[in-house]
Amino acid sequence: MKDRLTMEEKLAAYIEGTLSEEEKSIIEEQLKESEEMRETLSDLRKTIQLLQGLEEVETPNWFTEKIMSRVREGTEQKKGIFERLFFTLHIKLPIQVFAVIFLAAVSIFIYKSYKPEPDSIRSTQPGIPTDQPQTEEVWGDIRIIVNVKDIDNANNAVQTAITNLGGIVLRKQSFKSKNILFVLLDLKQVNELYERLKPIGEVKEEGDLSTVKGDVKVKIEIVNK
């Protein structure tokens, strides 16, 4: 278990950018060789993204008191996101079990808080007319437009490219002549994604990454020619 926790702690530090250059190089080499590590890294990024997107909610008094009593038992030193979430509570459960329980709780919370109204659900179903068409969302650090002949096939190919590069599709929008993917991707993989999209269709990129660090928010529009 010690080795397992050490790997996940280092991956969390890798996401936060707190590793030394030597440690960072070691992690990147290990990621190339280990599919398990790539999956773990993807899960950590997804968890952090979910947490950062949650609104603050009122918690029961007993829960707050219990958490604070555990925190007081620990040290005052600054810790990374992953340590604060998973290790200050000293929960004696296998990390895999705790992660599954935690993600399930977060998923339920998000569903209850953000589940669409019935009219919204109908508007996204093909073949069902609606008086309120979807509005395209403005989002992302960069925008990539892929002009294709077959949207469905291209959509699958684009998502495969994203997954193979360790990216995460956060959500999707569908319109009559295009699909939109909202993607979280490591900054170092953006150029590679651009190259992998070229065989799928005509690719155009808009945006500036000069001030972006860590993960990039990429809005990918798959447009029918």
N, C-alpha and C positions, 0 to 999 in steps of 0.2 A: 504493500500500500504506500510506503514511503516514496518509492520511485514513481509511482503513479501520481501522487500529489505533487511531487517535484516537477514532473513534466507539465502538469496543468498550471501550476504557479508560473512556470517560465513562459508558457503560451500566453497567459494573462498579461505578464510583463511585456511580452513581445507585442501584443496588441496596443498596450499603453505607450510603447516606445521608451521603456525605462531600462532596457538591456544595454550592455556594452556592445561595441561593434563586433567583438570576438564572439560573445554569446549569441548575438543576433545571427551571425554567419553560421554558427553551429546549428541553431534552430532551423534556419532556412535549408541547410543541407539535409537535416533529419526529415523535414517536411517533404522534400523531394522523394525520399525513400519510403516513408511510412504513410500509408493511406489512413491508418487509425489516427495519426496525429493531425492529418489534414481535416478529418471529420471532426475531431475534438476542437480544433481551431475554429472551424465553421460554426459549431454549436456555441462556443464561447462568444463569438461575434454576434450571433443571433440573440443570445440571452442579453448581452449588454445593450444591444439596439432596442430590444423590447423594454428593458428597464428604463432606458433614457427617454422612451416615448410615452411612459406612463405619467398620468397626472397624479398630483398628490391627493391622497384620500385619507379620511379620518379613520384611525385605527382604534380598536377597543382598548380601554384603560389597562386591562390585565395584560394584554399583549405588549403594550408599550413599556409597562413596568418590568415585565420579564426580560425584554430585550435590553433595557437600560441596566438591569442588575447584572446581566452577562457581560455587557460592555465594560462596566466598572471593574470587573475582575481582570480584564485584559490590560495591555499596556496602552500608553497614550501616543505611541509612535504612528506616523503616517503610513497608511497601507493603500495598496492598489484596489481597484474596483472588485476584482475577483476575491481578494483576501477579505475585504470588508463584508462581502456577501456570504461567503461560505465558511470562513475559518474563525471569525471572532466569536461565534456562538458555541464553539467547541462541541458540535453535535457529533455523537459517536455513531455515525451511520456511514456505510460505504458511500463514497462520493458519487458513484453512479446512481444509487438509490435516491440520495438527496436531490441530485440534479433532475431526475425524472419527476419527483414529487413537486419540486419548485417550478419546473416548466409547465406542469399540468395546472398548478394553481394560477400561474400567470396567464395561461391560455384561457382559463375559465373567466378570470377577471376581465381580460380584454374583450371576450365575447359578450359578457353581460354589459360591459360599459359602452361598447361600440357596435353592438349588433345592429344591422340595418333595419329600418322600418319596412313593412310589407311592400309599400309603394316603391321603395328603393330596390328591393329584391326583384320586383317585376320588371323594373326598368333595365336590369342587366341581363334578363333572359332573352335569347334570340327569338324573334317571331312574335313577341308580345309588345304592342305599341304602348307608348307612354307620352303624357303631355309635358313631361319635364325631362328633356334630354340631358345626358351626362355632360358635365363641364370638365374640360381637360385640366388636369392639375398642374400648376406651376411648381416645379420641384427640381432639386439636384444641383450639383456643382458643375456638371457638364451634361450635354445633350448629344446623343448619337442617333442619327437617322439612318435606317437601313431600308432602301427601296427594293422591293422584291416582287416576284410574279405570283407567288403562292404564299399567302400570309400564314396559313396553318402550318405548313411544313417549315417555313422560315422561323416561326415562333418556337417550334420544338428545337430546331437547330441552335437558335440563339440561347435558349435556356440551358441546353447541354453545354455550350461553350462557357457560359457563366459558371455553372456548377463545377466544371472541370478546372476552373481557375480559382476555386474556393470562394466564389461570390455568392451572395444571397439575394433572391428575388423577394423583396419585402411585400409587394402587392402588384396588382395588374389593373389596367383599364382596357376595355374593348370598345371600339367604335366601328362604324360601317366599313371604313377603308383603311383602318390601322389598329394595331394593338400597341399598348404602352407597358413597358416593364420598368418598375422602380427598383433599382439594384444597389446593393452595398458591396463595394469591391475594394480590395487592397490597392493603394495608389500605384504600387510597382507592377500591378497586373493590367493596368488600363491600356497601355500600348499593345500588350499581347492580345487583349480582348479585341481591340480595333483590328488587328491583323487577322484574327480568327473569324471576324464578321465579314471580311472582304469576299470570301468564296460564296457567302450566302446571298449577298446583294450589293448594290451600290451604297457605299458608306460615306456619311458626312458627319463631321464632329464640330460641335460648337461649345465654347466655354474656356475658362482659364483655370489651370490647376497649379499655378505658381505659388499660391498661398495655402494650398491644401496639404495637410499632413495626415498620415494614417489611412483610414478608410475614406473612399470617395463615394458620393451619392451620384449615381449615373442614371439618367432618364433615357431609356432606349425606346425609340419609336420605330416600329416595324410597319412600313407603309406600302400599300398595294400600288403598283405602277399604273 
